[in-house]
Amino acid sequence: MAHISQPCLQTSTISLLLPQIFLTNVCLVTEVSDSEPRTTESGNLPSAGEIGPDSYVGMRMRGLPFQATEDDINVFFADYKLASDSIKFGMSADGRKSGEGACLFENETDCKAAFNEKQGQNIGHRWIELY
């Protein structure tokens, strides 16, 4: 298993996107929508050995402005290849944004570069922690 101390690690297969990124740190996922998970030709969910180059690498964010939008995140990561429709915001129990979020990158190289270059940068007036 990979070390959790580094960003953008490929640690597990996940069938349904980002709700679980909030539970597992940074991880490899194989689906970028809230609909049905992608399956193999046999109709089963892919196993860890079946993860290929078309999988995605996720990153979590903390310190987001409560009013941040998907457009704000897209601008923040404009120089990197984000997977389409992959930006998700954490919500508190009362339904408001929590200031945390997650997104998927198309490859580990972009994820690591974004982590190294954007760690501690601002969105609006807020300093963003990436992990």
TAMO-V22851 format. One record per pair of residues at least 4 apart in sequence whose C-alpha atoms are under 8 Angstrom apart, sorted by sequence separation. I is the first residue (numbers start at 0). J is the second residue. D is the distance in whole Angstrom. If there is no record, write none. Layout:
i=(I & I)
j=(J & J)
d=(D & D)
This chain:
i=(15 & 16 & 17 & 18 & 19 & 20 & 32 & 38 & 39 & 45 & 46 & 50 & 63 & 67 & 68 & 69 & 70 & 71 & 72 & 73 & 76 & 81 & 90 & 91 & 105 & 106 & 107 & 108 & 109 & 110 & 111 & 112 & 113 & 114 & 121 & 122 & 3 & 20 & 38 & 39 & 45 & 67 & 76 & 90 & 91 & 104 & 105 & 113 & 121 & 122 & 2 & 13 & 20 & 30 & 38 & 39 & 90 & 91 & 104 & 120 & 121 & 1 & 29 & 30 & 37 & 38 & 89 & 90 & 119 & 120 & 1 & 29 & 36 & 37 & 73 & 88 & 89 & 119 & 1 & 88 & 89 & 90 & 118 & 119 & 0 & 88 & 89 & 118 & 119 & 88 & 89 & 118 & 16 & 88 & 89 & 117 & 15 & 16 & 87 & 88 & 12 & 13 & 14 & 15 & 16 & 72 & 86 & 87 & 10 & 11 & 12 & 13 & 14 & 15 & 16 & 86 & 87 & 114 & 9 & 10 & 11 & 12 & 13 & 14 & 15 & 16 & 85 & 86 & 114 & 8 & 9 & 10 & 11 & 12 & 13 & 15 & 16 & 69 & 85 & 86 & 7 & 8 & 9 & 15 & 69 & 85 & 6 & 7 & 8 & 15 & 7 & 15 & 82 & 3 & 15 & 29 & 81 & 82 & 3 & 14 & 81 & 82 & 14 & 81 & 82 & 29 & 30 & 80 & 81 & 29 & 30 & 79 & 80 & 28 & 29 & 80 & 27 & 28 & 55 & 27 & 28 & 27 & 28 & 80 & 14 & 26 & 27 & 65 & 66 & 79 & 25 & 26 & 65 & 79 & 25 & 26 & 65 & 12 & 25 & 65 & 79 & 12 & 24 & 25 & 64 & 79 & 12 & 24 & 63 & 11 & 62 & 63 & 20 & 61 & 62 & 63 & 76 & 12 & 21 & 61 & 20 & 60 & 61 & 59 & 60 & 59 & 60 & 59 & 58 & 59 & 57 & 58 & 57 & 58 & 57 & 58 & 9 & 56 & 57 & 75 & 8 & 55 & 56 & 7 & 55 & 56 & 7 & 55 & 56 & 7 & 31 & 54 & 55 & 56 & 71 & 6 & 31 & 32 & 53 & 54 & 55 & 58 & 31 & 32 & 57 & 31 & 52 & 56 & 64 & 63 & 64 & 64 & 64 & 63 & 62 & 63 & 62 & 63 & 62 & 61 & 62 & 60 & 61 & 17 & 60 & 61 & 60 & 17 & 59 & 60 & 58 & 59 & 31 & 58 & 21 & 20 & 17 & 17 & 8 & 7 & 7 & 6 & 7 & 6 & 25 & 24 & 6 & 6)
j=(19 & 20 & 21 & 22 & 23 & 24 & 36 & 42 & 43 & 49 & 50 & 54 & 67 & 71 & 72 & 73 & 74 & 75 & 76 & 77 & 80 & 85 & 94 & 95 & 109 & 110 & 111 & 112 & 113 & 114 & 115 & 116 & 117 & 118 & 125 & 126 & 8 & 25 & 43 & 44 & 50 & 72 & 81 & 95 & 96 & 109 & 110 & 118 & 126 & 127 & 8 & 19 & 26 & 36 & 44 & 45 & 96 & 97 & 110 & 126 & 127 & 8 & 36 & 37 & 44 & 45 & 96 & 97 & 126 & 127 & 9 & 37 & 44 & 45 & 81 & 96 & 97 & 127 & 10 & 97 & 98 & 99 & 127 & 128 & 10 & 98 & 99 & 128 & 129 & 99 & 100 & 129 & 28 & 100 & 101 & 129 & 28 & 29 & 100 & 101 & 26 & 27 & 28 & 29 & 30 & 86 & 100 & 101 & 25 & 26 & 27 & 28 & 29 & 30 & 31 & 101 & 102 & 129 & 25 & 26 & 27 & 28 & 29 & 30 & 31 & 32 & 101 & 102 & 130 & 25 & 26 & 27 & 28 & 29 & 30 & 32 & 33 & 86 & 102 & 103 & 25 & 26 & 27 & 33 & 87 & 103 & 25 & 26 & 27 & 34 & 27 & 35 & 102 & 24 & 36 & 50 & 102 & 103 & 25 & 36 & 103 & 104 & 37 & 104 & 105 & 53 & 54 & 104 & 105 & 54 & 55 & 104 & 105 & 54 & 55 & 106 & 54 & 55 & 82 & 55 & 56 & 56 & 57 & 109 & 44 & 56 & 57 & 95 & 96 & 109 & 56 & 57 & 96 & 110 & 57 & 58 & 97 & 45 & 58 & 98 & 112 & 46 & 58 & 59 & 98 & 113 & 47 & 59 & 98 & 47 & 98 & 99 & 57 & 98 & 99 & 100 & 113 & 50 & 59 & 99 & 59 & 99 & 100 & 99 & 100 & 100 & 101 & 101 & 101 & 102 & 101 & 102 & 102 & 103 & 103 & 104 & 56 & 103 & 104 & 122 & 56 & 103 & 104 & 56 & 104 & 105 & 57 & 105 & 106 & 58 & 82 & 105 & 106 & 107 & 122 & 58 & 83 & 84 & 105 & 106 & 107 & 110 & 84 & 85 & 110 & 85 & 106 & 110 & 122 & 122 & 123 & 124 & 125 & 125 & 125 & 126 & 126 & 127 & 127 & 127 & 128 & 127 & 128 & 85 & 128 & 129 & 129 & 87 & 129 & 130 & 129 & 130 & 103 & 130 & 101 & 101 & 101 & 102 & 107 & 107 & 110 & 110 & 111 & 111 & 130 & 130 & 114 & 130)
d=(8 & 7 & 7 & 7 & 6 & 6 & 8 & 5 & 5 & 6 & 7 & 6 & 6 & 6 & 7 & 6 & 6 & 6 & 6 & 6 & 8 & 7 & 6 & 5 & 7 & 6 & 6 & 6 & 6 & 6 & 6 & 6 & 5 & 6 & 5 & 7 & 7 & 6 & 5 & 6 & 7 & 8 & 7 & 5 & 6 & 7 & 8 & 8 & 4 & 7 & 8 & 8 & 7 & 6 & 5 & 6 & 4 & 5 & 6 & 6 & 6 & 7 & 8 & 6 & 7 & 6 & 6 & 5 & 6 & 6 & 7 & 7 & 7 & 8 & 8 & 7 & 5 & 5 & 6 & 8 & 7 & 8 & 7 & 6 & 6 & 8 & 5 & 6 & 8 & 6 & 5 & 6 & 6 & 4 & 8 & 8 & 8 & 7 & 6 & 7 & 8 & 7 & 7 & 8 & 6 & 8 & 7 & 5 & 8 & 6 & 6 & 5 & 6 & 6 & 6 & 6 & 6 & 6 & 8 & 5 & 6 & 5 & 6 & 6 & 8 & 7 & 8 & 4 & 8 & 6 & 5 & 6 & 7 & 7 & 8 & 7 & 7 & 6 & 5 & 7 & 6 & 6 & 5 & 6 & 8 & 6 & 6 & 7 & 7 & 8 & 8 & 8 & 8 & 7 & 6 & 8 & 7 & 5 & 8 & 5 & 6 & 5 & 7 & 4 & 5 & 8 & 8 & 6 & 6 & 5 & 8 & 8 & 6 & 6 & 6 & 8 & 7 & 5 & 7 & 6 & 6 & 5 & 7 & 6 & 7 & 6 & 6 & 8 & 8 & 5 & 8 & 6 & 6 & 8 & 6 & 8 & 7 & 8 & 5 & 6 & 8 & 7 & 8 & 7 & 6 & 7 & 6 & 7 & 4 & 7 & 5 & 6 & 7 & 6 & 6 & 7 & 7 & 8 & 7 & 4 & 7 & 5 & 7 & 7 & 5 & 6 & 6 & 4 & 6 & 7 & 7 & 6 & 6 & 6 & 4 & 8 & 7 & 5 & 6 & 7 & 7 & 6 & 5 & 6 & 6 & 7 & 6 & 5 & 6 & 6 & 7 & 7 & 6 & 6 & 7 & 7 & 8 & 7 & 8 & 8 & 8 & 7 & 7 & 7 & 7 & 6 & 8 & 7 & 7 & 7 & 7 & 8 & 6 & 6 & 6 & 8 & 6 & 6 & 5 & 6 & 6 & 7 & 5 & 8 & 6 & 6 & 5 & 7 & 6 & 6 & 7 & 5 & 8 & 6 & 8 & 7 & 7 & 8 & 8 & 6 & 6 & 8 & 6 & 7 & 7 & 7 & 7 & 6)
